[in-house]
């Protein structure tokens, strides 16, 4: 396991630096990506320092499934049911940050990841696919909406 305690995702997971957090449970939290591929692009982060999916213990595995389901429901409440869920673990998979995380990206036919009738998944930073740059106020507003959807689920 890499020494990743000082990476930005580890600091966010420990809530040491600000982030747009809209979901928490005992093992994970969910944040809005500040450079999303599409609106609503979110990350699920473990609260404990984990490098890849292969480092998860049994409790983290159990709560990961719960977290993915819950966050996908929150995002569906705001964006509709279509979603891409993915993780890259390891250099060969082009993991760019050595901190385990799951991407959840709300999708719709014709979004900017579509090329004619083919969907392109371009989450790898090495693809040079341009990321969006929403203004901070938009992220605050969306985070509040997602928190409301989460509160309504509980």
WOQUI-V933365 format. One record per pair of residues at least 12 apart in sequence whose ideal C-beta (glycine too) atoms are under 10 Angstrom apart, sorted by the first residue. I is the first residue (numbers start at 1). GAP is how many residues later the second one is. If there is no record, write none. Layout:
I,GAP
I,GAP
//
This chain:
1,48
1,49
1,50
1,51
1,53
1,54
1,97
1,99
2,47
2,49
2,50
2,53
2,96
2,97
3,46
3,48
3,95
4,45
4,46
4,47
4,93
4,94
4,95
4,96
5,44
5,94
7,42
7,44
7,90
7,91
7,92
8,89
8,91
9,22
9,34
9,36
9,37
9,40
9,41
9,88
9,89
9,90
9,91
9,92
10,35
10,36
10,37
10,38
10,39
10,40
10,87
10,88
10,89
11,88
12,17
12,19
12,31
12,33
12,87
12,89
13,15
13,16
13,18
13,30
13,32
13,33
13,34
13,35
13,36
13,37
13,86
13,87
13,88
14,15
14,31
14,33
14,34
14,35
15,14
15,32
18,13
19,12
19,13
19,14
19,15
19,24
19,26
19,120
19,124
20,12
20,13
20,14
20,22
20,116
20,119
20,120
20,121
20,122
20,123
20,124
20,126
20,127
21,24
21,122
21,125
21,126
22,20
22,49
22,52
22,53
22,56
22,120
22,121
22,122
22,123
22,124
22,125
22,126
22,127
22,128
22,129
23,19
23,21
23,44
23,47
23,48
23,51
23,52
23,123
23,124
23,126
23,127
23,130
24,23
24,43
24,126
25,19
25,22
25,38
25,41
25,42
25,45
26,21
26,33
26,37
26,40
27,17
27,18
27,19
27,20
27,21
27,23
27,29
27,30
27,32
27,33
27,34
27,35
27,36
27,37
27,39
27,40
28,15
28,16
28,17
28,18
28,19
28,20
28,32
28,35
28,36
28,38
28,39
28,40
28,42
28,43
28,73
28,74
29,14
29,15
29,16
29,17
29,18
29,38
29,42
30,12
30,13
30,14
30,15
30,37
30,38
30,40
30,41
30,44
30,45
30,71
30,72
30,74
30,116
30,120
31,12
31,13
31,14
31,70
31,108
31,112
32,102
32,106
32,107
32,108
32,110
32,111
32,114
33,68
33,70
33,71
33,72
33,90
33,98
33,99
33,101
33,106
34,97
34,98
34,99
34,100
34,102
34,105
35,90
35,95
35,96
35,97
35,98
35,99
36,67
36,69
36,70
36,95
36,96
36,97
36,98
36,103
36,106
37,47
37,66
37,68
37,70
37,74
37,75
37,76
37,84
37,85
37,86
37,92
37,93
37,94
37,95
38,41
38,46
38,67
38,68
38,69
38,70
38,73
38,74
38,75
38,93
38,94
39,39
39,40
39,66
39,67
39,72
39,93
39,95
39,99
39,100
39,103
40,34
40,35
40,36
40,38
40,39
40,40
40,43
40,64
40,65
40,66
40,67
40,102
40,105
40,106
41,34
41,43
41,62
41,63
41,64
41,65
41,82
41,90
41,91
41,93
42,29
42,30
42,32
42,33
42,41
42,59
42,60
42,61
42,62
42,63
42,64
42,100
42,101
42,104
43,28
43,54
43,56
43,58
43,59
43,60
43,61
44,19
44,20
44,23
44,24
44,26
44,27
44,28
44,41
44,43
44,56
44,57
44,58
44,59
44,60
45,22
45,54
45,55
45,56
45,57
46,14
46,17
46,18
46,21
46,53
46,54
46,55
46,56
47,13
47,16
48,12
48,52
49,50
49,51
50,14
50,39
50,48
50,49
50,50
50,51
51,38
51,39
51,44
51,46
51,47
51,48
51,49
52,35
52,36
52,37
52,38
52,41
52,43
52,46
52,47
52,48
53,34
53,35
53,36
53,37
53,40
53,42
53,47
53,48
53,49
54,35
54,36
54,46
55,34
55,45
56,44
60,40
64,23
64,36
64,38
67,35
67,37
68,15
68,17
68,19
68,34
68,36
70,80
70,83
70,84
71,12
71,14
71,31
71,33
71,75
71,79
72,13
72,32
72,34
73,76
73,77
73,80
74,30
74,71
74,72
74,73
74,74
74,75
74,76
74,77
74,78
74,79
75,29
75,30
75,31
75,71
75,74
76,30
76,73
77,68
77,69
77,71
77,72
77,73
77,75
77,76
78,28
78,64
78,67
78,68
78,70
78,71
79,26
79,27
79,28
79,29
79,63
79,67
80,26
80,27
80,28
81,25
81,26
81,27
82,23
82,24
82,25
82,26
82,27
82,29
83,20
83,21
83,22
83,23
83,24
83,25
84,19
84,20
84,21
84,22
84,23
84,29
84,35
84,37
84,39
85,17
85,18
85,19
85,20
86,16
86,17
86,18
86,19
86,35
86,37
86,38
87,13
87,14
87,15
87,16
87,36
88,12
88,13
88,14
88,15
88,35
88,36
88,37
89,12
93,31
94,29
94,30
94,31
94,32
94,33
95,29
96,27
96,28
96,29
96,30
97,28
103,18
103,20
105,16
105,18
107,12
107,14
112,17
112,18
112,20
113,16
//
